[in-house]
Amino acid sequence: MSNVPVAVVTGSNKGIGFAIVQALCKQFQGDVYLTARDPARGQEAVAKLQGEGLRALFHQLDIDDLQSIRSFRDFLKEKYGGLNVLVNNAGIAFKVHDTAPFAVQAEVTLKTNFFGTRNVCTELLPLVKPYGKVVNVSSMVSCSALRGCSQELQQKFRSDTITEDELVELMTKFVEDTKKGVHGKEGWPNTAYGVSKIGVTVLSRIQARMLNEKRKGDHILLNACCPGWVRTDMAGPKATKSPEEGAETPVYLALLPSDADGPHGQFVSEKIVRAW
């Protein structure tokens, strides 16, 4: 088993994820894993970094596939005995003009962005070593989507005692409500991506609380963050930031010094803790 520290970035063959791997290759003292659903694209991205004189390793990971997550978990356990940095970056968004019915967009978006991310956390968080860092890439859209929720939903999502099961129930209800065509009446905003990222931000708050309760002495810091509006396939060419600029806040949180006691359980953008 290797004693080398290890960092993992999900969905990192392009865009912000790729830029995060790039930065970690330069700054993280250890092995950095670039992951992608498609091995060919992943290997291509690793080769591109090699061309820049950077060393990343590749492992296949499809966060929509529990088997894929578990085989990666077993690999990390066996080879490294755990991991030190986990950046949950993988996510999807439908284009604004996509003609897919809203209920389809809701189901597909939440499957990856919320449920897929949650599955990765369920399998990999127990492997995070003391002084480890976990970064869940969310979005400022989670804040605007939260403001678009009914008062009752806002209270639930802002609650300091909401459980993971209750959050899962709410995310499931959103998908069901869109299928019935009643999501507006039930107090939901009209954005599947926004709701999926509310889920990621709230999940991060819950996970941080759980770490405080169960692993207080391990000094693990876990946060959600917004990379900003970044020029990627997802956001398009008009966005204001380059992928490298988008990677800054996630990388800052991934590399917090071992003596830092925060931020933890926060929503961070531009390296600043934001009110939720």
Salt bridges, closest charged atoms under 4 A:
ASP31 OD1 - ARG55 NH1 3.16
ASP38 OD2 - ARG41 NE 3.93
ASP74 OD1 - ARG73 NE 2.93
GLU107 OE2 - LYS179 NZ 3.17
GLU123 OE2 - ARG70 NE 3.07
GLU123 OE1 - ARG73 NH1 2.57
GLU152 OE2 - LYS156 NZ 3.53
ASP160 OD1 - ARG205 NH2 3.11
GLU164 OE2 - ARG118 NE 2.62
ASP177 OD2 - LYS173 NZ 2.66
GLU186 OE1 - LYS173 NZ 2.77
ASP218 OD2 - ARG215 NE 2.71
ASP233 OD2 - LYS14 NZ 3.00
GLU270 OE2 - LYS241 NZ 3.01
